[in-house]
Amino acid sequence: MRGRDAEAGTAPLRRSGEAWRYRLASLLALLAFWEFAGRVWGSNLTVPPVSLVAVSLGTLLVTADVWVALATTLWAMAIGFGAAIVTGIPLGLLLGWYPAVDRLAAIYIRMLFSLPVSSTVPVLVVVFGINRTAQAAVIFLFCFPVLAINAALGVRGVDPRLVEMARSFGAGDFLLLRRVVLPAAVPAIIAGLRLGTGRAAIGMVVAELVLLASGIGRLITRYSESFQAGPLFAVVVLVLGVGVGLIAFWQALERRLLRWQG
């Protein structure tokens, strides 16, 4: 029995190791193809080889300008994404728990989800002006519907038997939400946070390029207008790395919160 338990315990580790090997192999293959394509078909002005992008990225990382630009952009993203978390997840819990709230507000959440957020930029400029608040509003509109919808789906997926058992012991709505519904909805909420992080990163870039180029957008505009493809691709890789790092954070948090599920 102990041998079986030990083998069962190491199986997830083996699968995780195999997954990382496949990911590393695919990444190396992609980088090799990029290097080949950049040297054969591209140029330093169009699609530079990955080696040039790596050199440009190393040069950027030792300059203060890129860190100031990244901090400026991430601050607006933190405000917009934080506001979406504070409002979207509680609203999603209410949508999933109370049918009256769902009938009242769900249609507007779906409309906002399908709305091209870029088209709202002129309206946001009229309301807030061309400033950081408008940037944060763009990011908020990108990720708020995802957080609300996923939280609502998590609540609706709770096992009804757990709810009935809690009610049989006299639990009210608040206690049910806190002790039964919210823990059971955590996987869907974390999934919403991962998806919302990706959409927030898209909103961050859109706000920088369309509304106010005060951070990363300023660097992208500068390098694209001066035909510096190496630094331009390096900035894009940096933004991609930030997004991947944030998603990895939510995955690590999910594993920690759901350890009780085995």
N, C-alpha and C positions, 0 to 999 in steps of 0.2 A: 504493500500500500504506500509506504513511504517513497519507494522508487517511482511509482506512478505519480504521486503528488509532486515529487521533484521534477519529473519530466514534464508534467502539466505546467509547472511554474516557470520552467525555462523555455517552453514553446513560444510564448509571446515575445521573449527576448530574441529568440532565433528569427522569428518573423520580422521583428523590428530591424534586426541587423541586416537581413536580406533586403528589406525595403530600402534601407539607406544605401546599400551597395548598388541597387538598381538606380536609385536617384543620382548617385555619384557618377555612375557609368553614363547615364543619359546626359548629365550636365557636361561631362568631359567631351562626349560626342558632339553636343551642341556647340561648345566652345571651339572644338577643332573645325567643325564646319564653318563657323563664323570666321575663324582665322583664314581658312582656305578661300572662302567667298570674298573676304575683304581684300586679300592679296591678288586674286585672279580677276574678279569682276568689279570690285569696288575701288575706292581711292580715299585719300586723306580728306577729300572734300565731300564725298558722298557717304559710302559705308566703309569706315576704317576697319582694319583688322583688330581683333580683340586685344592683341598685344599693345597696340597704340592706345586703345581705350583704357587698358590697365595702367599704362604709364600716365595718361592724363588724369585718371582717377587718383593715383598716388600723389600727383602734383597738387590736385585740388584739395585733398585731405589735409595737407600741411599748410594750407592758407586759411587765414581767419575769415575771408570773405564767404566761403562756402558754408562755414559753420554758423555765421551770422544769418545768412540767407535761410539755412535749414531751420534754425531756431525760430525765425520769424514765421516761416510757413507752418511749422509744427505747432506753434502757439495758436494760430487761427484754427488749425485742425483740431487741437485739443478742446478749444472752446465750442466749436460746432458739434463735434462728436460727443463731447461730454453733455451738452444740452440735449442731444438726441437720446443718450442713454437715460438721463434723468427723467425725460418726458415719455420716450417711446416705450420703454419696458413696462413701467406702471400702467400706461394706457393699454398695452397689449394684454397684460394680466386682467384688466377690467373687461376688455373685449372678449377674452376667452371665458371669463367666469360669469359675467352678467349678459344674458341675451338682449336685454333692452339697450345696453351700451353698444353692443355689436350692431344692432339694427340701426342705431342712431349714427354711429361714427365710422363703421367699417367701410362704407362706400367711399368716404372721403379719403381714407387711408389708401384704398386701392387706386383711387384717382391720382393721388399724390405719387404712388409708386410707379404708375405708368406715364406720368408727366415728364416730358423732356426738361430737365432742370435748367439746362442752359438757356431755355427760352424765358425763364423767369428772371434772368439777370437784370434786364432793364427795369422791371418792377422793383426789384430789390434796391437798385441804384436810386430810384425815386424815393423809396421808403427810408433807406438808411444812408444814402450817399455812397461815394466811392471811398470806402474805408475798410478797416478790419472787421467791423460788425457785419458788413455786407458779405465779406469773404466767409465768415463763420456761418452766416445764414445759408449760403450756397451749400456748404458742407453739411449743414443740418438737414437740408431738404434732400440731399443725396442719400443719407443713411437712416433718417428717422423712420420711413415706412418699413424698411427691412427689419428693424429692431421691434417695432410694434407687431408686425405680422408674425414673426417667429415666436415672440412671447405668447401671442394668442394661440398659435398652433401647439405650443408646449403645454398650455393649460388644457386645451381640448383633448390632448393625448393622455391625460392623467387617467389611471385605472379607476373606473367608477366604484369598484369594490372598496378601494381605499377611502374614498370620499364617504361612502355609505357607512363604513365601519367607524370613521371619525365622528360622523353625525350621530351614530348610535350611542357614542360616549358623551354626547352633549356639546361637541365642538361647534362654535359659531363660524360665520364666514371669515372673520379676521384670523382666527386660529387655524382654520382649514387652509387659508391661503399661505400662512406663514409656515406651518408645520408639515403640510401634505402637498399642496399644489406647487408651491415655489420650488421645493427640492426636486420634485418629479419633473418640473419644467426646465431645470437647469441645462440639460443637454441642448434643448431647442434654443434657449436664450443664448448660450455660448456660441451655437452655430450662427445665430443672428449677429452676435458681436463680431465673429470672423467675417461674415459677409458684409456687415456694416463697415468694418475697417477697410476692406477693399474699396467699397463705394466712397468712403470718406477720403481715401487717397486719390480717387478719381476726381472727386469734388474739389480737393485741395489744388490739384493741377489745373482744373478748369477755372477755378476762382483766380488763380495766379495769372493764367494766360488771357482770360477774357475780361476780368474785372480790374485787378490791381496787381501788377507785377512788382511786388515788394520783396519777394524772397527767392525761392527756387525758380519761379517764373521769370524773374529778372535775369538770372543766369542763362536760362534756356533761350530767352529772347536775345540776349547779348551774343551768345555763341552761334545761334542760327543766323543772325543778321551779318555776322562777320565770317561765316562759312568755316567755323572751327568745329569740324565734325567730331574730332576726338574728345574734346572737353564736353561737347553737347551730349554725346552718347554716355560719357562718364557721369554727367548729372542725372540722366535717365536711369542708369544702373544704380546710382545712389538712392534715388526715389524708390526704385524697385526693391532695393535692399531694406529700406525702412519699412515698406509695406509687408515684406516677408517676415521681418523681425516682429512686427506687431501681431501678425497672424500666429506666429510661433508662440508668442506670449499667451494668447488666448487658448491655444491648444494645451500648453503646459498648465494653465489655470484649470482647464477642463479636466485634465487627468488628475490633478490634485483634488478637485472638488468631488470627483466621482470615484475616488478610490474605494468608497464603501460599497460600490456595486461590483467590485472585483474585476 
